[in-house]
């Protein structure tokens, strides 16, 4: 490799680092994930993951065939873990946000819906105690979980609007 090739390579690497660094700095300047917004977004993400597991297990159960114990256990545990993590995130919302009575009502409603979804995970645990879970009971529990999560999501959106927290846009290509 000659000196010109090495110099051009270093120059190109420096240019890429500069452009990449400025893009990172721009993203950091535009970041909306600070303070309470962070905990609202974290709660939303965990709730979304719980919903993904409920949806997938629900789809598995729609065949009407018994659902293997391991499948039910895996998804029930993942839903529960994500819902507990969502509850912890919402609990970390600042005292300032909690001073608004209507915000407190909405936070309690979200928690109530998360708690109801966790209770439905207990039903899934009962089905996973069997070698093959009853597809109809699993389907009913997953429908209930999805309904609770959709309700919590609606309240979450209202709360973001009330507190003037902009929703996050999905990352671009």
C-alpha positions as a Markdown table, in Angstrom:
| # | Residue | x | y | z |
|---|---|---|---|---|
| 1 | Unk | 0.0 | 0.0 | 0.0 |
| 2 | Unk | 1.5 | 3.4 | -0.9 |
| 3 | Unk | 1.4 | 6.6 | 1.1 |
| 4 | Unk | -1.3 | 8.2 | -1.0 |
| 5 | Unk | -3.7 | 5.2 | -0.3 |
| 6 | Unk | -3.0 | 5.4 | 3.4 |
| 7 | Unk | -3.5 | 9.2 | 3.5 |
| 8 | Unk | -6.7 | 8.9 | 1.5 |
| 9 | Unk | -8.0 | 6.2 | 3.8 |
| 10 | Unk | -7.2 | 8.2 | 6.9 |
| 11 | Unk | -8.8 | 11.3 | 5.4 |
| 12 | Unk | -11.9 | 9.3 | 4.5 |
| 13 | Unk | -12.1 | 7.8 | 8.0 |
| 14 | Unk | -11.9 | 11.2 | 9.5 |
| 15 | Unk | -14.6 | 12.6 | 7.3 |
| 16 | Unk | -16.9 | 9.6 | 8.1 |
| 17 | Unk | -16.2 | 10.1 | 11.9 |
| 18 | Unk | -17.0 | 13.8 | 11.6 |
| 19 | Unk | -20.3 | 13.3 | 9.7 |
| 20 | Unk | -21.2 | 10.4 | 12.0 |
| 21 | Unk | -20.4 | 12.5 | 15.0 |
| 22 | Unk | -22.4 | 15.4 | 13.8 |
| 23 | Unk | -25.4 | 13.1 | 13.1 |
| 24 | Unk | -25.1 | 11.7 | 16.6 |
| 25 | Unk | -24.9 | 15.2 | 18.1 |
| 26 | Unk | -28.0 | 16.2 | 16.1 |
| 27 | Unk | -29.9 | 13.2 | 17.4 |
| 28 | Unk | -28.8 | 14.0 | 20.9 |
| 29 | Unk | -30.0 | 17.6 | 20.5 |
| 30 | Unk | -33.4 | 16.4 | 19.2 |
| 31 | Unk | -33.8 | 13.8 | 21.9 |
| 32 | Unk | -37.1 | 13.9 | 23.7 |
| 33 | Unk | -36.3 | 11.1 | 26.1 |
| 34 | Unk | -35.6 | 13.0 | 29.3 |
| 35 | Unk | -37.1 | 13.0 | 32.8 |
| 36 | Unk | -40.6 | 11.7 | 33.0 |
| 37 | Unk | -40.8 | 11.2 | 29.3 |
| 38 | Unk | -38.2 | 8.5 | 29.6 |
| 39 | Unk | -40.3 | 6.5 | 32.1 |
| 40 | Unk | -43.4 | 6.9 | 30.1 |
| 41 | Unk | -41.6 | 5.5 | 27.0 |
| 42 | Unk | -40.1 | 2.7 | 29.0 |
| 43 | Unk | -43.5 | 1.7 | 30.3 |
| 44 | Unk | -44.9 | 1.8 | 26.8 |
| 45 | Unk | -42.1 | -0.4 | 25.4 |
| 46 | Unk | -42.4 | -3.0 | 28.1 |
| 47 | Unk | -46.2 | -3.1 | 27.7 |
| 48 | Unk | -45.6 | -3.5 | 23.9 |
| 49 | Unk | -43.4 | -6.5 | 24.5 |
| 50 | Unk | -46.0 | -8.1 | 26.8 |
| 51 | Unk | -48.5 | -7.5 | 24.0 |
| 52 | Unk | -46.2 | -9.2 | 21.5 |
| 53 | Unk | -46.1 | -12.3 | 23.6 |
| 54 | Unk | -49.9 | -12.2 | 24.2 |
| 55 | Unk | -50.5 | -11.9 | 20.5 |
| 56 | Unk | -48.1 | -14.7 | 19.6 |
| 57 | Unk | -49.5 | -17.1 | 22.2 |
| 58 | Unk | -53.0 | -16.2 | 21.2 |
| 59 | Unk | -52.2 | -17.0 | 17.6 |
| 60 | Unk | -50.8 | -20.4 | 18.7 |
| 61 | Unk | -54.0 | -21.2 | 20.6 |
| 62 | Unk | -56.3 | -20.3 | 17.7 |
| 63 | Unk | -55.7 | -23.7 | 16.1 |
| 64 | Unk | -57.8 | -25.3 | 18.9 |
| 65 | Unk | -55.1 | -27.8 | 19.5 |
| 66 | Unk | -53.6 | -28.2 | 23.0 |
| 67 | Unk | -50.7 | -25.9 | 23.6 |
| 68 | Unk | -47.5 | -27.4 | 25.0 |
| 69 | Unk | -46.7 | -26.6 | 28.6 |
| 70 | Unk | -43.3 | -25.0 | 27.7 |
| 71 | Unk | -44.8 | -22.6 | 25.1 |
| 72 | Unk | -47.4 | -21.4 | 27.6 |
| 73 | Unk | -44.8 | -21.0 | 30.4 |
| 74 | Unk | -42.4 | -19.1 | 28.2 |
| 75 | Unk | -44.9 | -16.5 | 27.1 |
| 76 | Unk | -46.7 | -16.2 | 30.4 |
| 77 | Unk | -43.3 | -15.5 | 32.1 |
| 78 | Unk | -42.3 | -13.0 | 29.5 |
| 79 | Unk | -45.6 | -11.2 | 29.7 |
| 80 | Unk | -45.4 | -11.0 | 33.5 |
| 81 | Unk | -41.8 | -9.8 | 33.5 |
| 82 | Unk | -42.6 | -7.1 | 31.0 |
| 83 | Unk | -45.7 | -5.9 | 32.8 |
| 84 | Unk | -43.9 | -5.8 | 36.2 |
| 85 | Unk | -41.1 | -3.8 | 34.5 |
| 86 | Unk | -43.7 | -1.4 | 33.0 |
| 87 | Unk | -45.3 | -0.9 | 36.4 |
| 88 | Unk | -41.9 | -0.1 | 37.8 |
| 89 | Unk | -41.2 | 2.5 | 35.1 |
| 90 | Unk | -44.6 | 4.3 | 35.7 |
| 91 | Unk | -43.9 | 4.3 | 39.4 |
| 92 | Unk | -40.7 | 6.3 | 38.7 |
| 93 | Unk | -42.7 | 9.2 | 37.2 |
| 94 | Unk | -41.8 | 12.4 | 39.1 |
| 95 | Unk | -43.7 | 13.8 | 42.0 |
| 96 | Unk | -44.3 | 16.9 | 39.8 |
| 97 | Unk | -46.4 | 14.8 | 37.3 |
| 98 | Unk | -48.1 | 13.1 | 40.2 |
| 99 | Unk | -49.3 | 16.4 | 41.6 |
| 100 | Unk | -51.9 | 16.7 | 38.8 |
| 101 | Unk | -55.0 | 14.9 | 40.1 |
| 102 | Unk | -56.1 | 13.8 | 36.6 |
| 103 | Unk | -52.6 | 12.4 | 35.9 |
| 104 | Unk | -52.7 | 10.4 | 39.1 |
| 105 | Unk | -56.1 | 8.9 | 38.0 |
| 106 | Unk | -54.6 | 8.0 | 34.7 |
| 107 | Unk | -51.5 | 6.4 | 36.2 |
| 108 | Unk | -53.7 | 4.4 | 38.6 |
| 109 | Unk | -55.9 | 3.2 | 35.6 |
| 110 | Unk | -52.8 | 2.1 | 33.7 |
| 111 | Unk | -51.6 | 0.2 | 36.8 |
| 112 | Unk | -55.0 | -1.4 | 37.3 |
| 113 | Unk | -55.0 | -2.6 | 33.7 |
| 114 | Unk | -51.4 | -4.0 | 34.1 |
| 115 | Unk | -52.4 | -5.7 | 37.3 |
| 116 | Unk | -55.5 | -7.3 | 35.6 |
| 117 | Unk | -53.2 | -8.5 | 32.7 |
| 118 | Unk | -50.9 | -10.1 | 35.3 |
| 119 | Unk | -53.8 | -11.8 | 36.9 |
| 120 | Unk | -54.6 | -13.3 | 33.5 |
| 121 | Unk | -51.0 | -14.5 | 33.3 |
| 122 | Unk | -51.9 | -16.5 | 36.5 |
| 123 | Unk | -54.6 | -18.3 | 34.5 |
| 124 | Unk | -52.0 | -19.1 | 31.9 |
| 125 | Unk | -49.8 | -20.5 | 34.6 |
| 126 | Unk | -52.7 | -22.8 | 35.7 |
| 127 | Unk | -52.9 | -24.1 | 32.1 |
| 128 | Unk | -49.1 | -24.5 | 31.9 |
| 129 | Unk | -49.3 | -26.8 | 35.0 |
| 130 | Unk | -50.9 | -29.3 | 32.7 |
| 131 | Unk | -48.8 | -31.1 | 30.1 |
| 132 | Unk | -51.0 | -29.7 | 27.3 |
| 133 | Unk | -52.9 | -26.4 | 27.9 |
| 134 | Unk | -56.5 | -26.0 | 26.9 |
| 135 | Unk | -56.4 | -23.8 | 23.8 |
| 136 | Unk | -59.8 | -22.2 | 24.5 |
| 137 | Unk | -58.7 | -21.1 | 28.0 |
| 138 | Unk | -55.4 | -19.9 | 26.7 |
| 139 | Unk | -57.1 | -18.0 | 23.9 |
| 140 | Unk | -59.6 | -16.4 | 26.4 |
| 141 | Unk | -56.8 | -15.3 | 28.7 |
| 142 | Unk | -54.7 | -13.9 | 25.9 |
| 143 | Unk | -57.7 | -12.0 | 24.5 |
| 144 | Unk | -58.2 | -10.5 | 28.0 |
| 145 | Unk | -54.5 | -9.6 | 28.3 |
| 146 | Unk | -54.6 | -7.9 | 24.9 |
| 147 | Unk | -57.7 | -6.0 | 25.8 |
| 148 | Unk | -56.2 | -4.8 | 29.1 |
| 149 | Unk | -53.0 | -3.7 | 27.3 |
| 150 | Unk | -54.9 | -1.9 | 24.6 |
| 151 | Unk | -56.9 | 0.0 | 27.3 |
| 152 | Unk | -53.7 | 0.9 | 29.1 |
| 153 | Unk | -52.2 | 2.1 | 25.9 |
| 154 | Unk | -55.2 | 4.4 | 25.2 |
| 155 | Unk | -54.9 | 5.9 | 28.7 |
| 156 | Unk | -51.1 | 6.2 | 28.2 |
| 157 | Unk | -51.7 | 8.3 | 25.0 |
| 158 | Unk | -54.1 | 10.6 | 26.8 |
| 159 | Unk | -51.6 | 11.0 | 29.7 |
| 160 | Unk | -48.8 | 11.9 | 27.3 |
| 161 | Unk | -51.1 | 14.5 | 25.6 |
| 162 | Unk | -52.2 | 15.9 | 28.9 |
| 163 | Unk | -48.6 | 16.3 | 30.1 |
| 164 | Unk | -47.5 | 17.6 | 26.7 |
| 165 | Unk | -45.0 | 14.8 | 26.1 |
| 166 | Unk | -44.6 | 14.2 | 22.4 |
| 167 | Unk | -44.9 | 10.6 | 21.2 |
| 168 | Unk | -41.7 | 9.1 | 19.9 |
| 169 | Unk | -41.5 | 8.6 | 16.2 |
| 170 | Unk | -40.1 | 5.2 | 15.0 |
| 171 | Unk | -36.6 | 5.4 | 13.8 |
| 172 | Unk | -36.1 | 6.1 | 10.1 |
| 173 | Unk | -34.3 | 3.9 | 7.6 |
